[in-house]
Amino acid sequence: QKEVEQNSGPLSVPEGAIASLNCTYSDRGSQSFFWYRQYSGKSPELIMFIYSNGDKEDGRFTAQLNKASQYVSLLIRDSQPSDSATYLCAVSGLSGGSYIPTFGRGTSLIVHP
Amino acid sequence: GAVVSQHPSWVICKSGTSVKIECRSLDFQATTMFWYRQFPKQSLMLMATSNEGSKATYEQGVEKDKFLINHASLTLSTLTVTSAHPEDSSFYICSAREQLNTEAFFGQGTRLTVV
């Protein structure tokens, strides 16, 4: 059974700091990796996706993928109180002929002023 | 990002009645749609995967006769909760993607309360 592990947190960082969110996955055949943000009472919102080893940057967000270590992370630079949310890691790969994303349980991030 | 619209945003229904939730991809053709349920402070639970023109694939433990899923077109999938009971009260969320192994976009979610 495919597993995606995230520290539930909460991760508390001061405003302006870098928040580092981590995710590990069990299926070596995984090919696509996604980060979603979910505010309380709302549905998840896609932040970033990454397919290749290395870093991918988009504004204040950087996704890092290391397939050898089965590890994907999300860095948030210059964290703002509005970044306070639960961050979901999702991993997808061919399984039984379909690509069904497996979600972690999420890491709660709190950015305090 | 792409837009997925889910309707209604919230619904209250009486026990024993059925409720239909719609999920539409507004600016892309969704070959696959997913339906999730989420209880307060818990993680997403995948209920079923729906591919256009074929029967939905339900996850273990999800009653297919209770949660009817129809994916009749590339832009619309519906979830019908039949004979709803209070324990079915939850946050139901759909997501849709255009191609295999690409990013999926979520609808706004539907908060169902069964009284």
Chai-1 contact restraints between the chains, C-beta under 6 A:
chainA,res_idxA,chainB,res_idxB,connection_type,confidence,min_distance_angstrom,max_distance_angstrom,comment,restraint_id
A,Q31,B,N101,contact,1.0,0.0,6.0,A-B,restraint_1
A,S32,B,N101,contact,1.0,0.0,6.0,A-B,restraint_2
A,F34,B,E103,contact,1.0,0.0,6.0,A-B,restraint_3
A,S43,B,I93,contact,1.0,0.0,6.0,A-B,restraint_4
A,S43,B,F106,contact,1.0,0.0,6.0,A-B,restraint_5
A,S43,B,Q108,contact,1.0,0.0,6.0,A-B,restraint_6
A,S43,B,G109,contact,1.0,0.0,6.0,A-B,restraint_7
A,P44,B,F106,contact,1.0,0.0,6.0,A-B,restraint_8
A,L46,B,G1,contact,1.0,0.0,6.0,A-B,restraint_9
A,L46,B,E103,contact,1.0,0.0,6.0,A-B,restraint_10
A,F49,B,E103,contact,1.0,0.0,6.0,A-B,restraint_11
A,S92,B,N101,contact,1.0,0.0,6.0,A-B,restraint_12
A,Y99,B,L100,contact,1.0,0.0,6.0,A-B,restraint_13
A,Y99,B,N101,contact,1.0,0.0,6.0,A-B,restraint_14
A,I100,B,T49,contact,1.0,0.0,6.0,A-B,restraint_15
A,F103,B,L44,contact,1.0,0.0,6.0,A-B,restraint_16
A,R105,B,S43,contact,1.0,0.0,6.0,A-B,restraint_17
